[in-house]
Amino acid sequence: MTLCACDIAFSYAGRDVLRGAGLTIAKGRVAAVLGVNGAGKSTLLRCLGGLLRPHQGTVTLGGCDLATMGRREAARRIAYVPQSQRPGLLTVFEAVLLGRRPHMGLGPSRRDTAAVETVLHSLDLSRLAFCRLDELSGGELQKTAIARALVQEPTVLLLDEPTASLDLKNTMEVFGIIRRAVRTGDVAAVAVLHDLSQAMRFADDFILLRNGRIHAVLDRAGLTPEAVRAVYGVEVAFGEVGGHPVAMPLKVADAA
């Protein structure tokens, strides 16, 4: 199912944050949203998820306008993981089970609880199933949020800096799980990332934002040091380590 944004714009208190953004995200691919702080990355993600309504333009999923889609139907199709999580008194199991609410009747079925158990196992969270959220580390809390999103069985997965609180091992595991979900579950994933090398390793497409506008949407072959320089203002060199792409920042680019 294809997610499309057509000429969307959004502003906070009269200040334009996103202007004239248009893109298409296809299932089976991971797209990384890249750009400097304040470029509009999180705002774009929230507009794509229907959490913010664009002041102009439309966002559609499978040809259906998100603005006219019911909240329950949208929640069945789109899962969103924000930058930060609020710890509470729920257990990990209960928090992840909330991701099944769009699919539930009056209460959770055996299929719902089995889905939670499966996702907890895949993210190595089973041992924490009955721990309260306020007892978790920042990384464990982030993994719980990702588990809640995956258990929704969405067709679109939106992640705002999903690995910001994770160590190297958990980062690798989480991205492996996201890629498997995309490949095997007909899912499209869009992730805001700050680590360029991480994005180059795990993403298929790159959405480059500059001053609230989409500067370019590129595939792996199209992402060049010149494109990075135009968006970040930094000279970089691309290379490989262990067969994986890496980006090495060299210096701040000279002003044009």
N, C-alpha and C positions, 0 to 999 in steps of 0.2 A: 504494500500500500504506500503510495507516494505522498509525502508532505511537501506542500508548496506555499511559499510566501510571495505575494505580488504587491510590490510598491508600498510596503508597510512603513509607517512612521510612528514614533512615540516621543512624547516630551514629558518632563517633570517640571511642574510649576512654570510652564512657559519656556523651559530650556530644552531645546531639541537634543535628544539622545540618540535617536535612530531616525534615519531619513532615507526614503526611497529604496528600502531593502527588498531584494527579490532573489529567491533561490528555490531549488528543487532538491529534495533528499529522497533517494530511492531505497527501498528495502534491500537488505543484504550488504549494506555499506555503513562504515563508521566515518562520520564527518567531524573534524576538529575545528572549533571556532578559535581563531587566533587574533591577537591584537594587543596593543598596549593597554595599561590600566585606563579605564574611563572611555574606551572606544565604543562601548555599547554591547559587549558580549552577553552579559547576563540579561540585559533588557531584551535582546534578540531572542534568547532562549525562552524567556518567560512569555514573550509574544507567541512564539511557536507552540508553546504548551497551552495557550489559552488562559494563562494566569494574568496576563495583561491584555487588554483589548487595544489594538492599534488605533491611533487617531485617524489614520487613513490606510487604505489598502485592505487586503484580505489574507487570511491563512486558511488553507484547505487541506483536508486529509481524505484521500481517496475521492476527491472531487466534492466533498461536503465542507461547507463553511463552518469553521469552529465557532463563530459567533452565534450560529443558529442551532448548534448541536447541544443536546441536553448534557448536563454535568455528569450524569451517570454513564452515558454513552461515551463521552470524552474520556472519562477515567478508565474505561475498559480498553481504550485504544492508546492512551498516552500516559506514560509514567515520568515523573519529574523528581530529580534528586537535587536539592538546593545546596548552596555552598556550605552552610553550617546547620547543625542539628541541635535541637533543644532536648536535653535529657529530661526525662520525666519518671513517673513511678511505674509505668508499664514494664513488664518483662520483655526481653528480646522477642520471645515467641509471640506475645500479644501485639507488639509493635509491628512485626512482620505480617501477622495475620490481618492487620488493618488494610494491607495491600489487596486483600481478597474481597473487600467490601463491595466493589462494583459488581462482583460476580455472585454475591451471596443472596439467599432468600431471607428468611427470618433469622437465621443464624448460620454459623459455619457448618459445612458438610464435611464428611470424611475426605472428600476430594480437596477441600480447602486446607484442612490440616495436613494432609499428605503433601500438598504443594509447598507448604511452609517448611515441613521437615526436609524435603528435598533441597530447597534453596539454602536452608541453614547448613546442611551438610556440604553443599558445593562451595560455600564461602567459609567453611571451617568455623561455624558459629554454633554448632550443636551443643558444645560444652557450655555455652553461655545462654542457652535457651531460656532458663528460668532466673537469670540475673536481671536486676532492674537496670533501666537505661542509665540512671544516675550513678551506677557503679562501674560503668564502662570507661575505657580510655577513649580519647578522641578518635583514634583509628577504628576501634571496635564499634563506636557509635556510627561512624561513616559507613562501615561495612553493613551495619544493620539497616541503614537507610537504603543502601543499594539492594539489599535483600528484599526489602519491602517493595521496591520498584520492580524487581524481576518477578516477584510472585504475582504481580498484576497480570502477567502474560500480555504485555502491551505490544502494539505494532510499532510504536515510536518510543524510544528511550532517550530522555533528555537529562544530561548530567552536567552540573555546574561545578567545575573543579573537583571531579569525583575522587581523586587520589591525593588531595592536598594534605590530608592528615595521616596518610598511610606510609609505612616504611617500604623499603625496596621489595621485600618478599610479598607483602600484601598488595602493593601496586601491580606487580607482575601477575598475581593470582586474579585480581579484580579485572584487569584488562583482558586476561585470557578468558574469563567467564563472559565478559561483555562481547568479545569477538565470537565466542561459541553461540551465544544467544542470537547474535546478528546472523550468523551463518546458518544455523539450524532452525531458527524460529521465525523466519521471514520478518525480521525486525530491522528498522532503521534507527541508528543511534547518532545523536549529536552531542558532543562533549566540548565544553569550554576548557581549554588547557593552557597552561603557561609554560610548560617545558616543551620546547620545540623538538628536541630529540625524541622525547616520549611520543609526541604527536606523529612524527615521521615514522616511528616504529609501528604504531598501532592503528593509525587512521588510513582510510582510503582516499578521502577528499579533505580539502582545506578551505575553510571560509575565512578570508582575510578581511578584517574590519579596520577602517581608518576614519577617525573623526565622525563616527556614527553612520558611515556608509560602507557598503560592501565593496571593497576595493577589487576583489577577485574571488572566484570560486575555482579551485584548481585540483587536478588529480596529482598523483605522486610525481609524474613526469613534469608537470607544470610548476611545481613548487621549486623555485630557484633562489639562489642567494640574492638576486636582484629583486625578486618579489618580497623577500623578507626585509631587505633594506628599505623598500618603499613604505612598508607598514610600520616597522619598528625603528627605523633610523639607525640601524646597527649593521656593520659589515660582518658577514658570517662566512665560514667555509664549511662545506658539506664533505663528509667522509664516511667511512665504514669501520666498525669495530666488531669483530666476531660475526661478520656478515650482516650486521644491522646498521641502518643509517644513523648518523649523528650530525648535529649542528654545533659548530664551535664559534662562539662570538669572538670577534677580533678587536673591533674598536667601534666607537660611535662614528657613524658616517659623517663625512663633511657635509655641511649645509649646501643645498642646491643653489 
